[in-house]
Amino acid sequence: MGTSKSLHFGDLSFKYTKSSKPKMGLIVSRRYGNAIERNLFKRRCRSAFKSIMVDNNMGCVVVVRPKKPDLSFGAIQESFNSMYDKFSD
């Protein structure tokens, strides 16, 4: 990933760098919850990333890490919207 910058929006922590095409990585430890909860978080993040970053063709590599467990889809989507607003400037 090279040199990256960190951002925190809501309950998500992002590390990002510019890229030619959008990519996302996820770091979710066992402290987040059981496998079902971790996979639900990952599915929600992938969906938000695709609908906000990929569909708008934002060139970035993003690594996402939750700060607390049990995040709603609305909270995740709001964090990704804030990330999109940061990149579109």
Phi and psi in degrees as a GROMACS rama.xvg file:
@    title "Ramachandran Plot"
@    xaxis  label "Phi"
@    yaxis  label "Psi"
@TYPE xy
73.9924  -145.748  GLY-2
-82.1516  127.821  THR-3
-127.043  163.989  SER-4
-117.212  154.114  LYS-5
-110.53  144.323  SER-6
-140.207  153.586  LEU-7
-130.975  120.358  HIS-8
-126.389  122.73  PHE-9
60.3581  -126.766  GLY-10
-103.643  18.7896  ASP-11
-117.864  144.375  LEU-12
-111.548  131.577  SER-13
-118.688  140.084  PHE-14
-118.582  133.45  LYS-15
-146.041  159.663  TYR-16
-151.99  157.032  THR-17
-73.0967  150.952  LYS-18
-154.379  170.12  SER-19
-77.9356  -28.7133  SER-20
-140.166  153.631  LYS-21
-72.5357  136.315  PRO-22
-142.069  152.536  LYS-23
-139.013  141.206  MET-24
-122.859  152.344  GLY-25
-126.528  137.878  LEU-26
-123.498  110.277  ILE-27
-132.571  111.535  VAL-28
-83.5202  171.847  SER-29
-65.8959  -22.0093  ARG-30
-64.7136  -21.7086  ARG-31
-64.0508  -37.099  TYR-32
156.373  -168.515  GLY-33
-74.3704  178.558  ASN-34
-60.0524  -36.1911  ALA-35
-64.6989  -44.6678  ILE-36
-67.474  -39.6558  GLU-37
-64.6907  -43.8116  ARG-38
-67.7486  -35.2048  ASN-39
-62.7713  -43.8383  LEU-40
-60.0037  -43.6519  PHE-41
-63.8407  -43.2458  LYS-42
-62.4795  -41.6795  ARG-43
-64.5231  -41.1707  ARG-44
-65.6677  -43.0387  CYS-45
-61.7158  -40.5962  ARG-46
-65.3494  -45.8601  SER-47
-64.5468  -41.3398  ALA-48
-62.3603  -44.0847  PHE-49
-65.9983  -45.915  LYS-50
-71.1653  -28.2033  SER-51
-100.931  -50.53  ILE-52
-89.2454  -48.2704  MET-53
-70.255  -45.5036  VAL-54
-65.6427  -24.6339  ASP-55
-96.3812  6.56299  ASN-56
55.3514  47.7172  ASN-57
-85.9516  124.111  MET-58
-86.2863  99.0621  GLY-59
-158.135  154.86  CYS-60
-111.826  125.842  VAL-61
-126.999  134.395  VAL-62
-113.257  125.569  VAL-63
-111.309  137.015  VAL-64
-138.956  128.919  ARG-65
-76.8511  146.795  PRO-66
-90.8236  -26.72  LYS-67
-144.789  159.116  LYS-68
-78.5185  170.297  PRO-69
57.9219  56.0734  ASP-70
-87.975  135.666  LEU-71
-79.0603  162.378  SER-72
-64.0386  -35.9666  PHE-73
-61.7694  -41.3713  GLY-74
-66.639  -39.9251  ALA-75
-65.5871  -45.3221  ILE-76
-65.1764  -37.4873  GLN-77
-63.6217  -40.7734  GLU-78
-64.4349  -41.4428  SER-79
-68.114  -34.8542  PHE-80
-63.1343  -40.7081  ASN-81
-63.8577  -38.9792  SER-82
-64.1897  -41.6316  MET-83
-62.5818  -43.7369  TYR-84
-60.6414  -37.4161  ASP-85
-65.3097  -42.2594  LYS-86
-73.4784  -31.2641  PHE-87
-77.6423  -7.99556  SER-88
